[in-house]
Amino acid sequence: VAAKVRPQTDKMKYVAAYLLANLGGNSGSKAEIKKILESVGATADDSKLDAFLKAVDGKSAAEWIAEGQDKLASVPAAGPAPAAGGAAPAAAAKAPEPEPEEEEEEED
């Protein structure tokens, strides 16, 4: 019985297999990706795999990663401001003081 796979996970298996193939010095062809997926018990949907390969056609894994880093760089790193009158953030809570360690006495 095959487990139900979420759509995001389904897409990521092609990405992971493609990157693994590239890491191994291969081109990331359809046959290589299928072989990698089958080695871990996953199946490949030919239409989804073809669409993925069309999207990455002509790009190396390094170019792909660089594009992703550029996109992430434009995402703000700070979260939203806390609401007025709300509880103090957990980070501002005082950390518990460590208990003093007892020194061991040396026997002569």
TISELUM-671068 format. One record per atom (N, C-alpha, C): residue in one letter; atom name; x, y, z; residue number from 1. Coordinates in nm, 3 decimals. Layout:
<recs>
+-------+------+---------+---------+---------+------+
: zavex : seba :       u :       v :       w : kefi :
+-------+------+---------+---------+---------+------+
:     A :   CA :       X :       Y :       Z :  NUM :
...
+-------+------+---------+---------+---------+------+
</recs>
This chain:
<recs>
+-------+------+---------+---------+---------+------+
: zavex : seba :       u :       v :       w : kefi :
+-------+------+---------+---------+---------+------+
:     V :    N :   0.085 :  -0.117 :   0.000 :    1 :
:     V :   CA :   0.000 :   0.000 :   0.000 :    1 :
:     V :    C :   0.089 :   0.123 :   0.000 :    1 :
:     A :    N :   0.073 :   0.206 :  -0.100 :    2 :
:     A :   CA :   0.154 :   0.327 :  -0.112 :    2 :
:     A :    C :   0.098 :   0.436 :  -0.022 :    2 :
:     A :    N :   0.188 :   0.509 :   0.040 :    3 :
:     A :   CA :   0.148 :   0.620 :   0.125 :    3 :
:     A :    C :   0.106 :   0.738 :   0.039 :    3 :
:     K :    N :   0.010 :   0.813 :   0.087 :    4 :
:     K :   CA :  -0.033 :   0.932 :   0.015 :    4 :
:     K :    C :   0.072 :   1.040 :   0.031 :    4 :
:     V :    N :   0.114 :   1.100 :  -0.079 :    5 :
:     V :   CA :   0.221 :   1.199 :  -0.078 :    5 :
:     V :    C :   0.160 :   1.337 :  -0.100 :    5 :
:     R :    N :   0.202 :   1.433 :  -0.019 :    6 :
:     R :   CA :   0.155 :   1.570 :  -0.037 :    6 :
:     R :    C :   0.212 :   1.628 :  -0.165 :    6 :
:     P :    N :   0.142 :   1.721 :  -0.230 :    7 :
:     P :   CA :   0.191 :   1.778 :  -0.356 :    7 :
:     P :    C :   0.331 :   1.840 :  -0.347 :    7 :
:     Q :    N :   0.363 :   1.910 :  -0.237 :    8 :
:     Q :   CA :   0.495 :   1.971 :  -0.225 :    8 :
:     Q :    C :   0.602 :   1.864 :  -0.216 :    8 :
:     T :    N :   0.574 :   1.759 :  -0.142 :    9 :
:     T :   CA :   0.669 :   1.650 :  -0.127 :    9 :
:     T :    C :   0.687 :   1.579 :  -0.260 :    9 :
:     D :    N :   0.579 :   1.565 :  -0.333 :   10 :
:     D :   CA :   0.584 :   1.500 :  -0.463 :   10 :
:     D :    C :   0.677 :   1.575 :  -0.558 :   10 :
:     K :    N :   0.671 :   1.707 :  -0.555 :   11 :
:     K :   CA :   0.759 :   1.788 :  -0.640 :   11 :
:     K :    C :   0.904 :   1.781 :  -0.593 :   11 :
:     M :    N :   0.921 :   1.781 :  -0.463 :   12 :
:     M :   CA :   1.057 :   1.783 :  -0.408 :   12 :
:     M :    C :   1.134 :   1.655 :  -0.435 :   12 :
:     K :    N :   1.066 :   1.544 :  -0.454 :   13 :
:     K :   CA :   1.140 :   1.421 :  -0.480 :   13 :
:     K :    C :   1.213 :   1.430 :  -0.613 :   13 :
:     Y :    N :   1.158 :   1.500 :  -0.710 :   14 :
:     Y :   CA :   1.227 :   1.518 :  -0.839 :   14 :
:     Y :    C :   1.347 :   1.612 :  -0.822 :   14 :
:     V :    N :   1.328 :   1.716 :  -0.745 :   15 :
:     V :   CA :   1.438 :   1.810 :  -0.717 :   15 :
:     V :    C :   1.552 :   1.737 :  -0.647 :   15 :
:     A :    N :   1.519 :   1.661 :  -0.544 :   16 :
:     A :   CA :   1.622 :   1.590 :  -0.467 :   16 :
:     A :    C :   1.695 :   1.488 :  -0.553 :   16 :
:     A :    N :   1.622 :   1.413 :  -0.633 :   17 :
:     A :   CA :   1.685 :   1.312 :  -0.719 :   17 :
:     A :    C :   1.774 :   1.379 :  -0.824 :   17 :
:     Y :    N :   1.728 :   1.491 :  -0.879 :   18 :
:     Y :   CA :   1.807 :   1.565 :  -0.978 :   18 :
:     Y :    C :   1.937 :   1.615 :  -0.916 :   18 :
:     L :    N :   1.928 :   1.672 :  -0.796 :   19 :
:     L :   CA :   2.047 :   1.723 :  -0.729 :   19 :
:     L :    C :   2.142 :   1.610 :  -0.689 :   19 :
:     L :    N :   2.088 :   1.496 :  -0.647 :   20 :
:     L :   CA :   2.173 :   1.382 :  -0.614 :   20 :
:     L :    C :   2.246 :   1.332 :  -0.738 :   20 :
:     A :    N :   2.177 :   1.328 :  -0.850 :   21 :
:     A :   CA :   2.241 :   1.285 :  -0.974 :   21 :
:     A :    C :   2.354 :   1.380 :  -1.010 :   21 :
:     N :    N :   2.329 :   1.510 :  -0.999 :   22 :
:     N :   CA :   2.433 :   1.610 :  -1.029 :   22 :
:     N :    C :   2.549 :   1.599 :  -0.933 :   22 :
:     L :    N :   2.520 :   1.577 :  -0.806 :   23 :
:     L :   CA :   2.624 :   1.563 :  -0.706 :   23 :
:     L :    C :   2.713 :   1.442 :  -0.737 :   23 :
:     G :    N :   2.653 :   1.339 :  -0.795 :   24 :
:     G :   CA :   2.727 :   1.220 :  -0.833 :   24 :
:     G :    C :   2.800 :   1.234 :  -0.965 :   24 :
:     G :    N :   2.795 :   1.353 :  -1.025 :   25 :
:     G :   CA :   2.865 :   1.377 :  -1.151 :   25 :
:     G :    C :   2.785 :   1.339 :  -1.274 :   25 :
:     N :    N :   2.656 :   1.314 :  -1.257 :   26 :
:     N :   CA :   2.571 :   1.279 :  -1.370 :   26 :
:     N :    C :   2.490 :   1.399 :  -1.416 :   26 :
:     S :    N :   2.423 :   1.383 :  -1.529 :   27 :
:     S :   CA :   2.350 :   1.496 :  -1.588 :   27 :
:     S :    C :   2.213 :   1.518 :  -1.524 :   27 :
:     G :    N :   2.157 :   1.416 :  -1.463 :   28 :
:     G :   CA :   2.022 :   1.430 :  -1.408 :   28 :
:     G :    C :   1.917 :   1.400 :  -1.513 :   28 :
:     S :    N :   1.946 :   1.299 :  -1.596 :   29 :
:     S :   CA :   1.852 :   1.261 :  -1.701 :   29 :
:     S :    C :   1.729 :   1.193 :  -1.641 :   29 :
:     K :    N :   1.629 :   1.174 :  -1.723 :   30 :
:     K :   CA :   1.506 :   1.109 :  -1.679 :   30 :
:     K :    C :   1.536 :   0.969 :  -1.625 :   30 :
:     A :    N :   1.620 :   0.895 :  -1.693 :   31 :
:     A :   CA :   1.654 :   0.759 :  -1.650 :   31 :
:     A :    C :   1.728 :   0.760 :  -1.517 :   31 :
:     E :    N :   1.820 :   0.854 :  -1.500 :   32 :
:     E :   CA :   1.895 :   0.864 :  -1.374 :   32 :
:     E :    C :   1.803 :   0.899 :  -1.257 :   32 :
:     I :    N :   1.713 :   0.993 :  -1.280 :   33 :
:     I :   CA :   1.620 :   1.034 :  -1.174 :   33 :
:     I :    C :   1.529 :   0.918 :  -1.136 :   33 :
:     K :    N :   1.478 :   0.847 :  -1.236 :   34 :
:     K :   CA :   1.392 :   0.732 :  -1.207 :   34 :
:     K :    C :   1.467 :   0.626 :  -1.128 :   34 :
:     K :    N :   1.593 :   0.602 :  -1.164 :   35 :
:     K :   CA :   1.673 :   0.501 :  -1.095 :   35 :
:     K :    C :   1.693 :   0.541 :  -0.948 :   35 :
:     I :    N :   1.721 :   0.668 :  -0.923 :   36 :
:     I :   CA :   1.740 :   0.716 :  -0.786 :   36 :
:     I :    C :   1.610 :   0.701 :  -0.707 :   36 :
:     L :    N :   1.498 :   0.742 :  -0.765 :   37 :
:     L :   CA :   1.370 :   0.732 :  -0.696 :   37 :
:     L :    C :   1.333 :   0.586 :  -0.668 :   37 :
:     E :    N :   1.355 :   0.498 :  -0.763 :   38 :
:     E :   CA :   1.323 :   0.357 :  -0.744 :   38 :
:     E :    C :   1.411 :   0.295 :  -0.636 :   38 :
:     S :    N :   1.534 :   0.346 :  -0.620 :   39 :
:     S :   CA :   1.624 :   0.290 :  -0.519 :   39 :
:     S :    C :   1.575 :   0.313 :  -0.376 :   39 :
:     V :    N :   1.486 :   0.411 :  -0.359 :   40 :
:     V :   CA :   1.430 :   0.439 :  -0.226 :   40 :
:     V :    C :   1.281 :   0.404 :  -0.218 :   40 :
:     G :    N :   1.234 :   0.331 :  -0.318 :   41 :
:     G :   CA :   1.095 :   0.286 :  -0.316 :   41 :
:     G :    C :   0.994 :   0.388 :  -0.361 :   41 :
:     A :    N :   1.039 :   0.496 :  -0.424 :   42 :
:     A :   CA :   0.947 :   0.600 :  -0.474 :   42 :
:     A :    C :   0.919 :   0.576 :  -0.622 :   42 :
:     T :    N :   0.806 :   0.621 :  -0.666 :   43 :
:     T :   CA :   0.771 :   0.608 :  -0.807 :   43 :
:     T :    C :   0.776 :   0.744 :  -0.873 :   43 :
:     A :    N :   0.794 :   0.742 :  -1.004 :   44 :
:     A :   CA :   0.799 :   0.868 :  -1.080 :   44 :
:     A :    C :   0.680 :   0.874 :  -1.173 :   44 :
:     D :    N :   0.613 :   0.986 :  -1.172 :   45 :
:     D :   CA :   0.505 :   1.013 :  -1.267 :   45 :
:     D :    C :   0.571 :   1.074 :  -1.389 :   45 :
:     D :    N :   0.561 :   1.006 :  -1.503 :   46 :
:     D :   CA :   0.631 :   1.051 :  -1.624 :   46 :
:     D :    C :   0.595 :   1.193 :  -1.665 :   46 :
:     S :    N :   0.467 :   1.229 :  -1.655 :   47 :
:     S :   CA :   0.428 :   1.364 :  -1.697 :   47 :
:     S :    C :   0.486 :   1.470 :  -1.603 :   47 :
:     K :    N :   0.487 :   1.442 :  -1.472 :   48 :
:     K :   CA :   0.544 :   1.538 :  -1.377 :   48 :
:     K :    C :   0.696 :   1.546 :  -1.391 :   48 :
:     L :    N :   0.758 :   1.432 :  -1.415 :   49 :
:     L :   CA :   0.903 :   1.431 :  -1.432 :   49 :
:     L :    C :   0.941 :   1.504 :  -1.560 :   49 :
:     D :    N :   0.865 :   1.485 :  -1.667 :   50 :
:     D :   CA :   0.892 :   1.556 :  -1.793 :   50 :
:     D :    C :   0.878 :   1.707 :  -1.774 :   50 :
:     A :    N :   0.774 :   1.749 :  -1.701 :   51 :
:     A :   CA :   0.752 :   1.892 :  -1.675 :   51 :
:     A :    C :   0.868 :   1.949 :  -1.594 :   51 :
:     F :    N :   0.915 :   1.873 :  -1.495 :   52 :
:     F :   CA :   1.028 :   1.917 :  -1.414 :   52 :
:     F :    C :   1.153 :   1.932 :  -1.500 :   52 :
:     L :    N :   1.181 :   1.832 :  -1.582 :   53 :
:     L :   CA :   1.302 :   1.836 :  -1.666 :   53 :
:     L :    C :   1.294 :   1.951 :  -1.768 :   53 :
:     K :    N :   1.175 :   1.981 :  -1.815 :   54 :
:     K :   CA :   1.158 :   2.094 :  -1.907 :   54 :
:     K :    C :   1.189 :   2.225 :  -1.835 :   54 :
:     A :    N :   1.151 :   2.235 :  -1.708 :   55 :
:     A :   CA :   1.173 :   2.357 :  -1.630 :   55 :
:     A :    C :   1.322 :   2.379 :  -1.600 :   55 :
:     V :    N :   1.399 :   2.272 :  -1.587 :   56 :
:     V :   CA :   1.541 :   2.286 :  -1.554 :   56 :
:     V :    C :   1.631 :   2.270 :  -1.676 :   56 :
:     D :    N :   1.572 :   2.251 :  -1.793 :   57 :
:     D :   CA :   1.650 :   2.229 :  -1.914 :   57 :
:     D :    C :   1.744 :   2.347 :  -1.941 :   57 :
:     G :    N :   1.871 :   2.315 :  -1.961 :   58 :
:     G :   CA :   1.969 :   2.417 :  -1.993 :   58 :
:     G :    C :   2.030 :   2.485 :  -1.872 :   58 :
:     K :    N :   1.991 :   2.445 :  -1.751 :   59 :
:     K :   CA :   2.045 :   2.506 :  -1.630 :   59 :
:     K :    C :   2.120 :   2.399 :  -1.550 :   59 :
:     S :    N :   2.234 :   2.439 :  -1.499 :   60 :
:     S :   CA :   2.307 :   2.348 :  -1.412 :   60 :
:     S :    C :   2.249 :   2.358 :  -1.271 :   60 :
:     A :    N :   2.281 :   2.261 :  -1.188 :   61 :
:     A :   CA :   2.234 :   2.265 :  -1.049 :   61 :
:     A :    C :   2.288 :   2.390 :  -0.979 :   61 :
:     A :    N :   2.411 :   2.428 :  -1.010 :   62 :
:     A :   CA :   2.471 :   2.547 :  -0.948 :   62 :
:     A :    C :   2.392 :   2.673 :  -0.985 :   62 :
:     E :    N :   2.351 :   2.685 :  -1.111 :   63 :
:     E :   CA :   2.271 :   2.801 :  -1.154 :   63 :
:     E :    C :   2.136 :   2.802 :  -1.083 :   63 :
:     W :    N :   2.080 :   2.687 :  -1.070 :   64 :
:     W :   CA :   1.951 :   2.670 :  -1.006 :   64 :
:     W :    C :   1.957 :   2.716 :  -0.861 :   64 :
:     I :    N :   2.062 :   2.672 :  -0.792 :   65 :
:     I :   CA :   2.080 :   2.709 :  -0.651 :   65 :
:     I :    C :   2.104 :   2.859 :  -0.637 :   65 :
:     A :    N :   2.184 :   2.916 :  -0.728 :   66 :
:     A :   CA :   2.211 :   3.060 :  -0.724 :   66 :
:     A :    C :   2.082 :   3.140 :  -0.742 :   66 :
:     E :    N :   1.996 :   3.096 :  -0.832 :   67 :
:     E :   CA :   1.867 :   3.164 :  -0.852 :   67 :
:     E :    C :   1.783 :   3.159 :  -0.724 :   67 :
:     G :    N :   1.784 :   3.043 :  -0.659 :   68 :
:     G :   CA :   1.708 :   3.028 :  -0.535 :   68 :
:     G :    C :   1.761 :   3.117 :  -0.425 :   68 :
:     Q :    N :   1.894 :   3.130 :  -0.416 :   69 :
:     Q :   CA :   1.954 :   3.216 :  -0.314 :   69 :
:     Q :    C :   1.918 :   3.362 :  -0.340 :   69 :
:     D :    N :   1.916 :   3.402 :  -0.467 :   70 :
:     D :   CA :   1.877 :   3.540 :  -0.499 :   70 :
:     D :    C :   1.733 :   3.567 :  -0.455 :   70 :
:     K :    N :   1.646 :   3.470 :  -0.476 :   71 :
:     K :   CA :   1.506 :   3.487 :  -0.436 :   71 :
:     K :    C :   1.494 :   3.495 :  -0.284 :   71 :
:     L :    N :   1.570 :   3.411 :  -0.213 :   72 :
:     L :   CA :   1.565 :   3.414 :  -0.067 :   72 :
:     L :    C :   1.622 :   3.543 :  -0.010 :   72 :
:     A :    N :   1.719 :   3.600 :  -0.078 :   73 :
:     A :   CA :   1.780 :   3.724 :  -0.030 :   73 :
:     A :    C :   1.678 :   3.838 :  -0.028 :   73 :
:     S :    N :   1.576 :   3.831 :  -0.112 :   74 :
:     S :   CA :   1.477 :   3.938 :  -0.117 :   74 :
:     S :    C :   1.366 :   3.921 :  -0.013 :   74 :
:     V :    N :   1.367 :   3.810 :   0.060 :   75 :
:     V :   CA :   1.266 :   3.785 :   0.162 :   75 :
:     V :    C :   1.308 :   3.854 :   0.292 :   75 :
:     P :    N :   1.220 :   3.933 :   0.355 :   76 :
:     P :   CA :   1.258 :   3.997 :   0.480 :   76 :
:     P :    C :   1.287 :   3.893 :   0.588 :   76 :
:     A :    N :   1.391 :   3.919 :   0.665 :   77 :
:     A :   CA :   1.432 :   3.823 :   0.768 :   77 :
:     A :    C :   1.360 :   3.846 :   0.900 :   77 :
:     A :    N :   1.315 :   3.967 :   0.926 :   78 :
:     A :   CA :   1.249 :   3.997 :   1.053 :   78 :
:     A :    C :   1.102 :   3.959 :   1.045 :   78 :
:     G :    N :   1.049 :   3.914 :   1.155 :   79 :
:     G :   CA :   0.908 :   3.879 :   1.163 :   79 :
:     G :    C :   0.824 :   4.003 :   1.186 :   79 :
:     P :    N :   0.694 :   3.986 :   1.195 :   80 :
:     P :   CA :   0.607 :   4.101 :   1.220 :   80 :
:     P :    C :   0.628 :   4.157 :   1.360 :   80 :
:     A :    N :   0.599 :   4.283 :   1.378 :   81 :
:     A :   CA :   0.614 :   4.349 :   1.508 :   81 :
:     A :    C :   0.511 :   4.291 :   1.604 :   81 :
:     P :    N :   0.544 :   4.278 :   1.733 :   82 :
:     P :   CA :   0.447 :   4.224 :   1.829 :   82 :
:     P :    C :   0.330 :   4.321 :   1.847 :   82 :
:     A :    N :   0.216 :   4.266 :   1.876 :   83 :
:     A :   CA :   0.096 :   4.347 :   1.897 :   83 :
:     A :    C :   0.109 :   4.427 :   2.025 :   83 :
:     A :    N :   0.055 :   4.549 :   2.025 :   84 :
:     A :   CA :   0.061 :   4.635 :   2.144 :   84 :
:     A :    C :  -0.022 :   4.573 :   2.255 :   84 :
:     G :    N :   0.031 :   4.577 :   2.377 :   85 :
:     G :   CA :  -0.044 :   4.527 :   2.492 :   85 :
:     G :    C :  -0.036 :   4.376 :   2.508 :   85 :
:     G :    N :   0.039 :   4.310 :   2.421 :   86 :
:     G :   CA :   0.050 :   4.165 :   2.430 :   86 :
:     G :    C :   0.150 :   4.125 :   2.536 :   86 :
:     A :    N :   0.163 :   3.998 :   2.557 :   87 :
:     A :   CA :   0.258 :   3.946 :   2.655 :   87 :
:     A :    C :   0.400 :   3.970 :   2.605 :   87 :
:     A :    N :   0.494 :   3.976 :   2.696 :   88 :
:     A :   CA :   0.634 :   3.996 :   2.658 :   88 :
:     A :    C :   0.681 :   3.876 :   2.577 :   88 :
:     P :    N :   0.765 :   3.898 :   2.477 :   89 :
:     P :   CA :   0.814 :   3.787 :   2.397 :   89 :
:     P :    C :   0.892 :   3.688 :   2.483 :   89 :
:     A :    N :   0.890 :   3.563 :   2.443 :   90 :
:     A :   CA :   0.958 :   3.459 :   2.519 :   90 :
:     A :    C :   1.108 :   3.484 :   2.525 :   90 :
:     A :    N :   1.165 :   3.544 :   2.420 :   91 :
:     A :   CA :   1.308 :   3.570 :   2.418 :   91 :
:     A :    C :   1.348 :   3.671 :   2.526 :   91 :
:     A :    N :   1.253 :   3.757 :   2.564 :   92 :
:     A :   CA :   1.284 :   3.857 :   2.665 :   92 :
:     A :    C :   1.272 :   3.801 :   2.806 :   92 :
:     A :    N :   1.216 :   3.683 :   2.819 :   93 :
:     A :   CA :   1.202 :   3.622 :   2.953 :   93 :
:     A :    C :   1.340 :   3.592 :   3.009 :   93 :
:     K :    N :   1.352 :   3.611 :   3.140 :   94 :
:     K :   CA :   1.482 :   3.590 :   3.204 :   94 :
:     K :    C :   1.513 :   3.441 :   3.208 :   94 :
:     A :    N :   1.632 :   3.408 :   3.166 :   95 :
:     A :   CA :   1.676 :   3.269 :   3.168 :   95 :
:     A :    C :   1.706 :   3.230 :   3.311 :   95 :
:     P :    N :   1.677 :   3.105 :   3.348 :   96 :
:     P :   CA :   1.707 :   3.063 :   3.485 :   96 :
:     P :    C :   1.857 :   3.063 :   3.510 :   96 :
:     E :    N :   1.894 :   3.101 :   3.631 :   97 :
:     E :   CA :   2.035 :   3.105 :   3.665 :   97 :
:     E :    C :   2.085 :   2.963 :   3.689 :   97 :
:     P :    N :   2.204 :   2.932 :   3.638 :   98 :
:     P :   CA :   2.256 :   2.797 :   3.659 :   98 :
:     P :    C :   2.291 :   2.775 :   3.806 :   98 :
:     E :    N :   2.273 :   2.653 :   3.850 :   99 :
:     E :   CA :   2.304 :   2.620 :   3.988 :   99 :
:     E :    C :   2.455 :   2.613 :   4.004 :   99 :
:     P :    N :   2.507 :   2.664 :   4.116 :  100 :
:     P :   CA :   2.653 :   2.658 :   4.135 :  100 :
:     P :    C :   2.698 :   2.513 :   4.150 :  100 :
:     E :    N :   2.810 :   2.483 :   4.089 :  101 :
:     E :   CA :   2.864 :   2.348 :   4.098 :  101 :
:     E :    C :   2.947 :   2.334 :   4.224 :  101 :
:     E :    N :   2.936 :   2.219 :   4.286 :  102 :
:     E :   CA :   3.014 :   2.195 :   4.408 :  102 :
:     E :    C :   3.152 :   2.147 :   4.366 :  102 :
:     E :    N :   3.251 :   2.200 :   4.433 :  103 :
:     E :   CA :   3.388 :   2.161 :   4.402 :  103 :
:     E :    C :   3.421 :   2.032 :   4.473 :  103 :
:     E :    N :   3.489 :   1.945 :   4.403 :  104 :
:     E :   CA :   3.529 :   1.818 :   4.464 :  104 :
:     E :    C :   3.660 :   1.839 :   4.540 :  104 :
:     E :    N :   3.666 :   1.781 :   4.657 :  105 :
:     E :   CA :   3.788 :   1.793 :   4.737 :  105 :
:     E :    C :   3.879 :   1.677 :   4.705 :  105 :
:     E :    N :   4.006 :   1.710 :   4.693 :  106 :
:     E :   CA :   4.105 :   1.607 :   4.664 :  106 :
:     E :    C :   4.148 :   1.541 :   4.793 :  106 :
:     E :    N :   4.164 :   1.409 :   4.789 :  107 :
:     E :   CA :   4.212 :   1.336 :   4.905 :  107 :
:     E :    C :   4.361 :   1.311 :   4.887 :  107 :
:     D :    N :   4.439 :   1.333 :   4.994 :  108 :
:     D :   CA :   4.585 :   1.312 :   4.987 :  108 :
:     D :    C :   4.622 :   1.171 :   5.020 :  108 :
+-------+------+---------+---------+---------+------+
</recs>
